[in-house]
Amino acid sequence: MKLILDLHLHSKASFDGRMGIEEIAALAKARGLDGVAICDHDVVYTGPTEVDGVLILPGVEFSTEYGHLLALFLSREISYTTWEETTEAVHAQGGVTVLAHPFQKSRPASALLPLVPHLDGVEVWNSRANRKNPQANAQAAAFACQTGLVPTAGSDAHLPQEVGGGTLTLETDARSLAAIRSAILAGQGTPDGREGPSLCVARSQYTKLKKTHASLPRYLKWAAFAARCAWEDGRRRTE
């Protein structure tokens, strides 16, 4: 059985997200996805695991001292403490640990090697990752090959138009979370995706400003960032 999954999305539970779970499920279904992983910032998804025929994988995206860590297939809430304690707690629940967009900001792969014993996978396609570092996803794929970590892929969607921008296609024995987990850990997925618009990043940052009641100077700084994103999108269309 072939399943197409977007393994990194954000709902309005994230400080920079806008979408409800029902909206995400409807968009996923319309775009031919069989399932999505809800990975809100530091908030574990605890809702239904299927909505309108779309499988919902419970996850979280932790902000850590080493970058962002995705934890998938969690069965209960967990808060980030330290890298070692948190990854152990995730595994104790039967969860899967994935290094998210590790090269979104340029850094040597050697800096990440100490993390590998605590990881199951690495996100080799993230639709937002290449904006700052054009080689981010290629470097993540090379890191997965170097370390033997299983590849995953996701859109990192915060907005409707981004859903489905990064996918992992799996061959599974059944249409269930348990079968998906086994297939991912067996490295049976094929990643694919497309780069998302830079303006989506700016728009999600605007959502963050509104939710956190930001000051005027932060809005002015955002305006310059949004202009830069618009320029990046325009340049991409002409290339």
N, C-alpha and C positions, 0 to 999 in steps of 0.2 A: 504494500500500500504506500502510495506516494503522498507526503504531506508537505505543504509549503508554509513556512513559519517566519514571522518577523519577531526576533527574539530580544527586541529592545525598544519599548515604547513608554511614553510618559502620559499619565492622565492628569486631570486637574488637581490630584492630590500632591503633585510636585509644585514647588514654588514658582516654576516657570511653565507649567502645563495648562492647557485650556480644555482638553477633551474629557467627556464622561465615558464610562466603560461601554455604555450602550452605543455611543457614537463610534467609538473605536471598533467595536464588533461589527457594526453596520458597514463601516468603511473597509474593514478587512474582508468581509464577505463579498462586497462589491468588487474588490480587487483580486479575488481568487485565492485568498489566504485561508488556510485551514485553522491556523492558531496564531496567537500573539502572546508575548511575555510582557506583563506590566511591571516595569522596573522604575518606580518612582524614586526620587531622591530621598534616601534615608527613611523611607516609609514602606513597610512590607505590605504587599497587596493581600487582602484577606477576603475578597469577595467571591462570587461564584466562579467556578472553573469552566463553565460553558455558557455563552450568551448568544442566542439566535443562531445556534449551530456552529459557532466559532469557539474553539478551545482557548481558554484563558490560563496561561501558565503563571502561577504566583511567583513574583520576584521582587527585587529591590536593587537600587544602585547606591552603594555606599560611597561616601566621600572619605578617602583615607589619605594618610601621609604619603602613600605611594601612587596616588591616582585613584581612578574610579574602579570599583569592584562590583560586578554583577553577581548576584546570588539567585539562582533559579530553583524552582520546585520546593520552596519553603512551605512548611505546614503550620507555622506559627510565627508570631512577631519576634524580632530580634533587633537589638541595637548594636551599633558598632562600638567596640572598645579598642582593642589592638588588632593588628593584622592576624597574628597567630590565633588569638582567642576567638576572633570572629569567624575565621575560616574553619576552625575546628567546630564551632557551634553550628555553622551551616552544614557541614558534613554529618554532624550528629543527627540532623533532621533528615538526612538523605538528600540534601541539596547539592547543587552543582555550582562551583566557583569559576567565574570567568573574568579575565582581565579585560576591561572595556577600553576601546580606542587608545591603546597604550602609547602610540606615537603621534597622537593629535598635536602634542607639543614635542618638538624634536628633543630626543635624548638618546644616549647610547643604549643598545640592547643589553649590554653587560650590567647596567644598573638594575635591570629587572630580573636577572638570573636568580638572586636569592629568594624571589617570590615564588618561583616555579614549583617547589615541593608542596605548596599550599593551594595550587591551582589545578583545575581540571581542564580549562579551556582558555582560549584567547579570541577576542572579537576581531576577525580578520577583515570584515567589512562593516563599516559604520558610515552612513550616508552623510554625516557631518564632519567626519574626521579629516578629510583632505583639504578643508578650507584653509587651515593655518599651515599645514605641512602637506604638500601635494603627494608625497610618498608615504603618508601615514598608513594607509591600508596595505600597501605593498610590503612595508616594513613589518606590519603585524603578521602578514601571511608568512614571511620569511622567518619570523620569530617562532611561529607555531611549528614550522618544519624543523627548525633548529632544536626545539625543546621537546617535541612530541606532544604538545598540548593539542587538544581537539579544537577544530575551527568552529566558530559560530558567526552569525551575521545578524544585523538589525539596522533599522532605519534611524534609531534614536529620535523617533518622531515626537515632537511636542505639539504639532499642528496637523490638521486634517490632511493637507496635501502631501505630507511626508510619509504617511502610513504605507507600508509595503515597499519603501525605498531600499531596504536591505532584507534579504531573505536567506533562509537555509532550507534547502529541499532535502527531505529525509525519506528513506525507505524504511517503513516500520511494519511490525507484525500486527499491530492493532491501532485503532484510532483512540489512543488514551494517553494520559500524561506519563504513565509508567513506561509505555512503549516508546514514547518520544525521548524520555530521559535515557533509556537504555541505548537508543540509536545514536543520540548525541555523544554519549560517553564512549561508544564504539567507533566514533569518528566517521559515521556513515553519511554525514551531511555534505551537501554541495552549496557553498556560499555564492551569492550573486547580489547585484545591486546597482544603483545609480546614485550619483551625487545629488544632494538636495540643494535648493536655492539658498544662497547666503542670507537673503532677507528673512528666511524662516528663523534663522538664529537670532537676528535682530528683533523679530516680532516676539519670540519667546522671552528674550531679555526684557522687552517692554512689559510683558505680563508680570515678570518678576518685580519690576519697578512698581507697578500698580499694587501688587499684592503686599509688598513690603513698605508701601507709603513712602517712597523715596523722595529725597530733597530735590529742588530745582537743579542744582549743579549736576546731579547724577543723570537727570533727564537731558541736560545739554550735552553731556558726554555721550549719552546714548544716541542722540541725533547725529553726532559725528560718526559714530559706529554704524548706524543705519545707512548713512550716505556711502560709507566705504563698502558695505555689503551690496548696495544697489549697483555700485560701480563694478564690483566683482561679478555680479550676475550679468551685467551688460557686456563685460569683456568676454565672459564664457560663451555668450550667444554669438559673438562675432568671430570666435576662433574656429 
